[in-house]
Amino acid sequence: MNCGVALFATDLTSDVRDVARAAEDAGFESLFVAEHTHIPTSRRTPYPMGGDLPDEYSRTLDPFVALAAAAAVTERLRLGTGVCLVAERDPIVLAKEVSSLDVLSRGRVLFGVGAGWNVEELNDHRVEFGERWDVMRERVELMQALWSDEVASYDGKHAQLEPSWQWPKPVQAPMRVWVGGSGKRSMQHAIDYAGGWMPMPSTEKFADRLTRLQEMADTAGKPVPAVTLYLVRPDRDVVAHYARLGVERVVFLLPTRGDAVAGLRDLALKVGLQ
């Protein structure tokens, strides 16, 4: 079982470089950082977790800049996006960013993607909320072509690329795409990309959700995606339970206020890494 941590890296949190060094020293396998390009002040879209939207959502560092800084001060720590909002990004530039980070980190990138939940944020990127999953699919497929093909091209409704060269290619071949989300649509995308599934815990038994994932993959005639479970309760018994279910990785949330490095040490003790 791999154990990772997630940080809302902002201008007010502990320095992401300090957190990355401490995470590696404590025995954590990976560090994930969040992304929001901006948060419109209208706040018409309710916060999915309920209540007021926490301040850190409007203060996140660019994930690839933050992860490049983390890569520079570590040697083994995997570098994850939790999640990259692909529908809000140019896929040609994004493909270059992911592959560049993978090359410079010697193959340590964990590329987590999501469709987004904030209607106004997506609208500012000229993406209709109801089309966000289709936009993400085409942009991911275009990126996969750039990562794998010497001459890549793509012709879709939401993404286009004339025959083109792009290097460097990622060190990881193929570059696995981890799809965030808890429902059948995110499962299907993970299956279609031959990637991984990255849900959060819910009220439904996780074993039942894994059975559904297995059934969907079997129906598609494709391998079952590996699973990273995001924002898990830090407890040794909980970790052991998910390990028995075959989960590849669990990720714990670090505090967004105060000393995240100290919080990381506490997490390491709770989950048995120290």
HUMO-V393308 format. One record per backbone hydrogen bond with DSSP energy under -1.0 kcal/mol. NH is the residue of the N-H (numbers start at 0). CO is the residue of the C=O. E is the energy in kcal/mol with one decimal. If there is no record, write none. Layout:
nh=NH co=CO e=E
nh=NH co=CO e=E
This chain:
nh=1 co=247 e=-2.1
nh=3 co=249 e=-3.1
nh=4 co=29 e=-2.0
nh=5 co=251 e=-2.8
nh=6 co=31 e=-2.9
nh=8 co=6 e=-1.6
nh=18 co=14 e=-2.2
nh=19 co=15 e=-2.4
nh=20 co=16 e=-2.3
nh=21 co=17 e=-2.3
nh=22 co=18 e=-2.7
nh=23 co=19 e=-2.3
nh=24 co=20 e=-2.4
nh=25 co=21 e=-2.0
nh=26 co=23 e=-1.0
nh=27 co=22 e=-2.3
nh=28 co=2 e=-3.1
nh=30 co=77 e=-2.1
nh=31 co=4 e=-2.9
nh=32 co=79 e=-2.0
nh=33 co=6 e=-1.1
nh=42 co=39 e=-1.0
nh=49 co=46 e=-2.2
nh=56 co=53 e=-1.5
nh=57 co=54 e=-1.5
nh=58 co=55 e=-1.5
nh=60 co=8 e=-3.2
nh=65 co=61 e=-2.5
nh=66 co=62 e=-2.5
nh=67 co=63 e=-1.7
nh=68 co=64 e=-2.0
nh=69 co=65 e=-2.1
nh=70 co=66 e=-2.7
nh=71 co=67 e=-1.7
nh=73 co=70 e=-1.1
nh=77 co=28 e=-3.0
nh=78 co=107 e=-3.0
nh=79 co=30 e=-3.3
nh=80 co=109 e=-1.9
nh=81 co=32 e=-3.4
nh=83 co=111 e=-3.0
nh=85 co=83 e=-1.6
nh=87 co=84 e=-2.0
nh=88 co=85 e=-2.0
nh=93 co=89 e=-2.6
nh=94 co=90 e=-2.4
nh=95 co=91 e=-1.4
nh=96 co=92 e=-2.2
nh=97 co=93 e=-2.7
nh=98 co=94 e=-2.3
nh=99 co=95 e=-2.4
nh=100 co=96 e=-2.4
nh=101 co=97 e=-2.2
nh=102 co=98 e=-2.4
nh=103 co=99 e=-2.7
nh=104 co=100 e=-1.9
nh=105 co=102 e=-1.1
nh=106 co=101 e=-3.7
nh=109 co=78 e=-3.0
nh=111 co=109 e=-1.2
nh=112 co=177 e=-3.2
nh=113 co=83 e=-2.0
nh=121 co=117 e=-2.2
nh=122 co=118 e=-2.4
nh=123 co=119 e=-1.9
nh=124 co=121 e=-1.1
nh=125 co=122 e=-2.0
nh=126 co=121 e=-1.9
nh=130 co=127 e=-1.6
nh=131 co=128 e=-1.3
nh=134 co=130 e=-2.6
nh=135 co=131 e=-2.5
nh=136 co=132 e=-2.4
nh=137 co=133 e=-2.1
nh=138 co=134 e=-2.2
nh=139 co=135 e=-2.7
nh=140 co=136 e=-2.5
nh=141 co=137 e=-2.3
nh=142 co=138 e=-2.2
nh=143 co=139 e=-2.7
nh=144 co=140 e=-1.8
nh=145 co=141 e=-2.0
nh=146 co=142 e=-2.4
nh=147 co=143 e=-1.5
nh=148 co=144 e=-2.7
nh=151 co=163 e=-2.6
nh=153 co=160 e=-2.6
nh=155 co=158 e=-2.2
nh=160 co=153 e=-3.2
nh=163 co=151 e=-2.4
nh=177 co=110 e=-2.8
nh=178 co=195 e=-3.0
nh=179 co=112 e=-3.3
nh=180 co=197 e=-1.1
nh=186 co=182 e=-1.8
nh=187 co=183 e=-2.7
nh=188 co=184 e=-2.1
nh=189 co=185 e=-2.3
nh=190 co=186 e=-2.2
nh=191 co=187 e=-2.9
nh=192 co=188 e=-2.5
nh=193 co=190 e=-1.2
nh=194 co=189 e=-2.6
nh=195 co=176 e=-2.3
nh=196 co=225 e=-2.9
nh=197 co=178 e=-3.1
nh=208 co=204 e=-1.5
nh=209 co=205 e=-2.3
nh=210 co=206 e=-1.8
nh=211 co=207 e=-2.0
nh=212 co=208 e=-2.2
nh=213 co=209 e=-2.3
nh=214 co=210 e=-2.4
nh=215 co=211 e=-2.5
nh=216 co=212 e=-2.3
nh=217 co=213 e=-2.5
nh=218 co=214 e=-2.3
nh=219 co=215 e=-1.9
nh=221 co=216 e=-2.5
nh=227 co=196 e=-2.6
nh=228 co=248 e=-2.9
nh=229 co=198 e=-3.2
nh=231 co=250 e=-2.7
nh=234 co=232 e=-1.3
nh=238 co=234 e=-2.5
nh=239 co=235 e=-2.5
nh=240 co=236 e=-2.2
nh=241 co=237 e=-2.1
nh=242 co=238 e=-2.1
nh=243 co=239 e=-2.0
nh=244 co=240 e=-1.1
nh=245 co=242 e=-1.3
nh=246 co=241 e=-2.2
nh=247 co=226 e=-1.8
nh=248 co=226 e=-1.4
nh=249 co=1 e=-2.4
nh=250 co=228 e=-2.3
nh=251 co=3 e=-2.4
nh=253 co=5 e=-2.9
nh=262 co=258 e=-1.9
nh=263 co=259 e=-1.9
nh=264 co=260 e=-1.8
nh=265 co=261 e=-2.0
nh=266 co=262 e=-2.1
nh=267 co=263 e=-2.4
nh=268 co=264 e=-1.6
nh=269 co=265 e=-2.1
nh=270 co=266 e=-2.2
nh=272 co=267 e=-2.4
nh=273 co=267 e=-1.3
